[in-house]
Amino acid sequence: MKNSPKHDKLGLLHEAEVAPNAQTRFENRYRKAAGHSVSPGSPAYYQGQLNKWGSELRVYFNDPGFASLVEGHGVNVEYRRKGYRSGEYRFRFNDNRLWWKLVEVSGLRLGPN
């Protein structure tokens, strides 16, 4: 994203929940971008989910400025008063295209960044 703040200052957490029929495609793409293999549960931020139709790729964070920036690019940012992941994060978005852009272009990885 143009004009985005340095991602290493944002405390982003990348998480993936992927249906069994989409795991091979996800794992191949991730390996190509990250240079290492993943499998459900390794790392813990990649989970296989039987109740999904494809991939649900999320990014969690706390920076309201980043939330505004992401929303300005047409991505829906969710906010829950109690927070996400046991209150550790205030915001999240579910946008596969932006998730992959952050991985493939910005070098972010599953888990804390």
Summary of the structure (lengths in Angstrom):
residues: 113
radius of gyration: 13.7
end to end distance: 16.6
largest distance: 37.8
contacts: 304
relative contact order: 0.27
helix: 32%
strand: 31%
